[in-house]
Amino acid sequence: MIRVEDLLLAGGGRPVLVNVTLLVNSGQIVVVQGANGAGKSLLARAVVGLARPHAGRVTIDGMDVRRFRARRMIGYLPQLPGFYEDLTAEENLRLYASVARIPWRRRKQVVQDLLELVGLGALSQQPVGRLTPGQRQRLAFGRALVGDPPVLVLDEPLTGLDAAGRQDVAHLLEELAGMGKAILVVTGDPDGLPRHLLMRLSDQTVKGGEVA
Amino acid sequence: MAVMAKEWRRLVRAHGTPWMLAFYLFGPILLAAVSLRGASVATPGIQQRMHLVGLQALGNVGAGQLVLLALWVPWVCGSLMAAEFEERTLEPYLAAGGRLAGLVAGKWLAAVAFFSLVLLAGLPAFALPFLLGGVNWTLLGRTLALEGALVMAAAGLGLVVSALGRRVAGTALVALTLGLVLTLGTGLAAGLRTTAGPFTDRDLKLLLMSRMPTPEELQADPVPKWLFSNPLVGLNSALSQPAAQAALGLPGAGVPPVFRGFSLWHVQVAGGAVAGLMSLLMGLALLALRLRLRVPAVMVRRRMRKGVVARGA
């Protein structure tokens, strides 16, 4: 589902990732581990089409990720999830539900279901600025699931979560993979994350790999 | 539409509902206007004077609103795009399949809708000159058209500035400064430049909008073209009509030679709309550029050739 071929990516004026090749099929969870500055987040941004590779290509279900249709198939959780602080959790998710072109009649229900799924049902009317870091992370996870995308790219999904939250996310990831989603996780600490394959990014170079 | 609705909510929450402004303005102004109107009807001799005061009041209220909008709109819109960078909301939006064009257009439309409502809420302020007399619907319409054009252009200008920076405080300040320069700075510079010496009576009158210069005066000492970017000059022209000028004892219409043949306020209204649209497109282009401006591929390949980075397996 996610195919990365001979990717060359630069950051801060120097090449960070060279010759990265990666394949994540439907129903698989691939975890990419790396030290700080190894290029994990850059890889995630490239996979969702936010970072422009200098060479190589990324395809989602055979379509180049720069294509609009491909981008709509991805749910993305960034390392530092940003929200509209003065809007409520529900209003934030409703905006993304609208971007995902969920019909407005279903929008409210879809958003409410997602908030319940990530354990924020009781805080739906709370402005995001008043949520704790852990609650924000849960909300970011909910945002990545808006529109039920078949591909998930998660950058440090366990950041800020307590033990129960980490367990919840782990179970949810297994469940989502069981539903046939292709999941790419980039993290510095893969402990507690379910996975079918673990790849490592070493400093300045990339140990490319392929999952069949 | 989604972005517009979101921005609308944020603007209303940050600045309050414009109807509150109307509520505060309406009562006292209406009371003053009705009492003055009553006085003018009761004393026929002063009716003519009331009309003159009404025209003057219309100019003052219009100018006040123009200055307020020329500062408020860029200040608010100057932070819209930078806030997306500062709050780190742009990337999730784009990753979710949102379009840049939708984002910029939504923000611009929300800002224009919000400030149009502010204009509507400010209508009670015109009750005073209207009830004093001498003011007709055409003059009021021209004033509102100018203010609407200013809102569109200033919102576009603010968006462009906000797309250039990543910090809300910085971009809002730059946009506010631009608004200040356009409204007050150009007038001041025109006054200083025209004479390069003592500030003449003509400069003063031009700034205070008490009258337009006559064609003869303009021939002898043309007004600098860039002064016509000033919305106050447009308001001056919009409110100068033969009947009103005759009533006020002012010389004939002083449309500058460059705009001879059509009224200046038309130019500013059309110009404002075009400027707003152009600014919108520029903001879109600038933002797109910012996102695409990465380290040139050639630089990366050169470093690879030099062996700075080893290829991975």
Interface residues (C-beta under 8 A of the other chain):
Chain A: L8 A10 G11 G12 G13 R14 P15 L17 V18 N19 V20 R45 V48 G49 L50 A51 R52 H54 A55 F68 R71 R72 I74 Y76 P78 L80 P81 G82 F83 Y84 E85 D86 L87 E91 R94 L95 Y96 S98 V99 A100 A140 R143 V146 G147 Q204 T205 V206 K207 G208
Chain B: M1 A2 V3 A5 K6 R9 R10 R13 A14 E87 R88 T89 E91 P92 Y93 L94 A95 A96 G97 G98 R99 R292 R294 V295 A297 M299 V300 R301 R303 M304 V308 V309 A310 R311 G312 A313
